[in-house]
Amino acid sequence: MDGQLMTTFNAKLDSPYVAASAALRSEYERLAQSNRMMRHSLIATTVALALSSALSLYLAQKPRAVPYVIELDKAGEVTGLLQPLAANHSENEAVIRFELARFITDARSVLGDGTAEKAGLHRVYDMARGEAATVLPSWYRNHSPFELASKETIHAGVDSVLRAPSGAYEVRWTETTRNLNGDVLSTAHWRALLAVQLATPDPHYMLSNPIGLYVTQIDWSEEQGS
C-alpha cells in the first residue's frame, strides 16, 4: 500500500515539470519556425533588391532617342527646330505647359459673359511680369474684349505648347470667331513665343497662379496663310 501511494505521489510531483518541459519545447519550435520564415523573407528581399538594381542599371545604360519637331516652309526648307518636353524632365514641365495653354486661352478669348471675361483677364495679369505686363495693356487698349463681345465672340483653342532650345515656350492656337448667333465668321491660326520665369508661389494668388509661373515676354502674331 505504501508503495502505491509513493508511486501516485511521484507522478503528481513530476506532472508540472513534464508540462513545463512540453511548453518550453513547443515555444522553442515556434521560435525556430519564425526564424526560418524571417531568413526566407530576408533572402527574398535581397534577391528583389538585386534584380531591381540590375534593371535600373540596364535602363540607365540604354540609349535614348530624343524627338525633335522640325518646321518646314512651303519649299521644304527648315524654318524652325523645337524639342518637345522629354519624359525625364521634372513633373513641373507638364504643369507649365498646362498653365501656358490656359494663359493663352484666357488672354485671347472673347467671352459673351462679362464676369467670366474679367476672371480670365485677372488670371492673365496675375501671371504677367516685366515686358509682358506692359505688352498686354497696350494690346487690350486696341483690342478691347468687352467692346468686341458686343458683336462677336472668339474662342482660342490651343493646339500645341513646345519648349524651344532657348528655354522659351512656343504656343500655337486657333482662334474661331462667331457672331452672337453662334455662326462661324472666321478662323485664324496664331503663334506666340513666351519667355517664362518660376518663382515662389504667392499665397494671395494661389487660385490664379498656383505654381508661381510668370510670363515675362510675349511675342505673338497671326500665321500667314491661315
C-alpha positions as CSV (number, residue, x, y, z in Angstrom):
1,M,0.0,0.0,0.0
2,D,2.8,2.4,0.9
3,G,4.5,1.7,-2.4
4,Q,1.3,2.5,-4.4
5,L,0.9,5.8,-2.6
6,M,4.5,6.7,-3.2
7,T,4.1,6.0,-7.0
8,T,1.0,8.2,-7.2
9,F,2.8,10.9,-5.2
10,N,5.8,10.9,-7.6
11,A,3.5,11.0,-10.6
12,K,1.7,14.1,-9.3
13,L,5.1,15.6,-8.4
14,D,6.5,15.1,-11.9
15,S,3.5,16.2,-13.9
16,P,4.2,20.1,-13.6
17,Y,7.7,19.6,-14.8
18,V,6.6,17.4,-17.7
19,A,4.0,20.1,-18.7
20,A,6.6,22.9,-18.4
21,S,9.1,20.9,-20.5
22,A,6.5,20.3,-23.2
23,A,5.6,24.0,-23.2
24,L,9.2,25.0,-23.5
25,R,9.8,22.6,-26.3
26,S,6.7,24.0,-28.1
27,E,7.9,27.6,-27.7
28,Y,11.4,26.6,-29.0
29,E,9.9,25.0,-32.1
30,R,7.7,28.2,-32.7
31,L,10.7,30.4,-32.4
32,A,12.7,28.2,-34.7
33,Q,10.0,28.3,-37.3
34,S,9.7,32.1,-37.0
35,N,13.5,32.4,-37.6
36,R,13.3,30.2,-40.7
37,M,10.5,32.4,-42.1
38,M,12.4,35.5,-41.3
39,R,15.5,34.2,-43.1
40,H,13.4,33.3,-46.1
41,S,11.9,36.8,-46.2
42,L,15.3,38.4,-46.0
43,I,16.6,36.3,-48.8
44,A,13.6,37.1,-51.0
45,T,14.0,40.8,-50.2
46,T,17.7,40.7,-51.1
47,V,17.0,39.0,-54.4
48,A,14.3,41.5,-55.2
49,L,16.6,44.4,-54.5
50,A,19.4,42.9,-56.6
51,L,17.1,42.4,-59.5
52,S,15.7,46.0,-59.2
53,S,19.2,47.4,-59.1
54,A,20.3,45.4,-62.1
55,L,17.2,46.5,-64.1
56,S,17.8,50.2,-63.1
57,L,21.4,49.9,-64.3
58,Y,20.3,48.3,-67.5
59,L,17.8,51.0,-68.3
60,A,20.2,53.8,-67.4
61,Q,22.7,52.5,-69.9
62,K,20.2,52.1,-72.8
63,P,20.5,54.8,-75.5
64,R,17.6,57.3,-75.6
65,A,16.2,58.8,-78.8
66,V,15.2,62.5,-78.2
67,P,12.4,63.6,-80.5
68,Y,12.5,66.9,-82.3
69,V,9.8,68.8,-84.2
70,I,11.1,70.4,-87.4
71,E,9.1,73.2,-89.0
72,L,9.3,73.4,-92.8
73,D,8.2,76.2,-95.2
74,K,6.3,75.5,-98.5
75,A,9.6,75.0,-100.3
76,G,10.6,72.3,-97.8
77,E,13.3,74.4,-96.1
78,V,13.8,74.1,-92.4
79,T,12.5,77.2,-90.7
80,G,12.4,76.1,-87.1
81,L,13.5,73.4,-84.7
82,L,11.8,72.6,-81.5
83,Q,12.3,69.9,-78.9
84,P,9.3,68.6,-77.1
85,L,9.4,68.1,-73.4
86,A,11.2,64.8,-72.6
87,A,10.0,62.2,-70.1
88,N,13.0,62.8,-67.8
89,H,12.1,66.5,-67.3
90,S,10.6,67.4,-64.0
91,E,7.0,66.8,-63.4
92,N,6.6,70.6,-63.3
93,E,7.0,70.8,-67.1
94,A,3.6,69.3,-67.8
95,V,2.1,71.8,-65.3
96,I,3.9,74.6,-67.0
97,R,2.5,73.6,-70.4
98,F,-1.0,73.4,-68.9
99,E,-0.7,76.9,-67.3
100,L,0.7,78.5,-70.5
101,A,-2.2,76.9,-72.5
102,R,-4.7,78.4,-70.1
103,F,-2.8,81.7,-70.2
104,I,-3.2,82.0,-74.0
105,T,-6.9,80.8,-73.8
106,D,-7.7,83.5,-71.2
107,A,-5.7,86.2,-72.9
108,R,-7.0,85.7,-76.4
109,S,-10.6,84.5,-76.0
110,V,-13.5,87.0,-76.1
111,L,-16.4,85.7,-74.0
112,G,-20.1,86.8,-74.1
113,D,-20.2,86.5,-70.3
114,G,-18.6,89.7,-68.9
115,T,-18.0,88.1,-65.5
116,A,-16.1,85.2,-67.0
117,E,-14.1,87.5,-69.2
118,K,-13.0,89.6,-66.2
119,A,-12.0,86.4,-64.3
120,G,-9.9,85.3,-67.3
121,L,-8.2,88.6,-67.6
122,H,-7.4,88.7,-63.9
123,R,-5.6,85.3,-64.3
124,V,-3.7,86.7,-67.2
125,Y,-2.4,89.8,-65.3
126,D,-1.6,87.7,-62.3
127,M,0.8,85.7,-64.5
128,A,2.4,88.7,-66.3
129,R,5.6,90.3,-65.3
130,G,8.2,92.6,-66.8
131,E,7.8,93.4,-70.5
132,A,4.7,91.2,-70.7
133,A,3.0,93.3,-68.1
134,T,3.3,96.3,-70.5
135,V,2.5,94.5,-73.7
136,L,-0.9,93.2,-72.5
137,P,-2.4,96.6,-71.6
138,S,-1.3,98.0,-74.9
139,W,-2.9,95.1,-76.8
140,Y,-6.2,95.4,-74.9
141,R,-6.4,99.2,-75.5
142,N,-6.5,98.4,-79.2
143,H,-8.5,95.1,-78.9
144,S,-10.9,95.6,-76.0
145,P,-12.5,92.2,-75.4
146,F,-15.5,93.9,-73.8
147,E,-16.1,96.0,-76.9
148,L,-15.7,93.0,-79.2
149,A,-18.1,91.0,-77.1
150,S,-20.9,93.3,-78.1
151,K,-20.8,91.9,-81.7
152,E,-18.8,88.7,-81.6
153,T,-17.1,86.1,-79.5
154,I,-13.6,84.5,-80.0
155,H,-12.6,81.1,-78.8
156,A,-8.8,80.5,-78.6
157,G,-8.1,76.7,-78.7
158,V,-4.5,75.8,-78.0
159,D,-3.1,73.3,-80.5
160,S,0.4,72.8,-79.0
161,V,2.9,74.0,-76.4
162,L,6.5,73.2,-77.1
163,R,9.7,74.3,-75.4
164,A,12.3,75.9,-77.6
165,P,16.1,75.4,-77.2
166,S,16.3,78.9,-75.8
167,G,14.1,77.9,-72.9
168,A,11.1,79.9,-74.1
169,Y,7.8,78.2,-75.0
170,E,6.2,78.3,-78.4
171,V,2.4,78.2,-78.3
172,R,0.2,77.6,-81.3
173,W,-3.5,78.1,-81.2
174,T,-6.6,78.5,-83.5
175,E,-9.0,81.4,-83.0
176,T,-12.6,80.8,-84.0
177,T,-14.7,84.0,-84.3
178,R,-18.5,83.7,-84.1
179,N,-21.3,86.2,-84.3
180,L,-23.8,86.5,-81.5
181,N,-26.0,83.8,-83.1
182,G,-23.1,81.3,-82.9
183,D,-22.3,81.3,-86.6
184,V,-18.7,80.9,-87.5
185,L,-17.3,84.1,-89.1
186,S,-13.7,83.2,-89.5
187,T,-10.8,81.0,-88.2
188,A,-7.2,82.1,-87.8
189,H,-4.0,80.4,-86.6
190,W,-1.7,82.2,-84.2
191,R,1.8,81.6,-82.8
192,A,3.4,83.0,-79.7
193,L,6.8,82.8,-78.1
194,L,6.6,83.2,-74.4
195,A,9.5,83.7,-72.0
196,V,8.7,82.5,-68.5
197,Q,10.1,82.6,-65.0
198,L,9.3,80.4,-62.0
199,A,9.2,82.0,-58.5
200,T,7.9,81.1,-55.1
201,P,4.1,80.9,-55.3
202,D,2.4,83.9,-53.8
203,P,-0.3,82.8,-51.2
204,H,-2.5,85.6,-52.3
205,Y,-2.6,84.3,-55.9
206,M,-2.9,80.5,-55.3
207,L,-6.1,80.2,-57.3
208,S,-4.9,82.2,-60.3
209,N,-1.2,81.3,-60.3
210,P,-0.7,78.2,-58.1
211,I,2.9,77.3,-59.1
212,G,4.4,80.8,-59.3
213,L,4.8,80.8,-63.1
214,Y,5.2,84.2,-64.7
215,V,5.3,85.2,-68.4
216,T,7.9,87.9,-68.8
217,Q,7.9,88.4,-72.6
218,I,5.2,87.9,-75.2
219,D,5.7,87.9,-78.9
220,W,2.6,86.8,-80.8
221,S,1.4,87.1,-84.4
222,E,-1.0,85.6,-86.8
223,E,0.4,82.9,-89.1
224,Q,0.4,83.9,-92.7
225,G,-1.9,81.9,-95.0
226,S,-4.1,80.9,-92.0
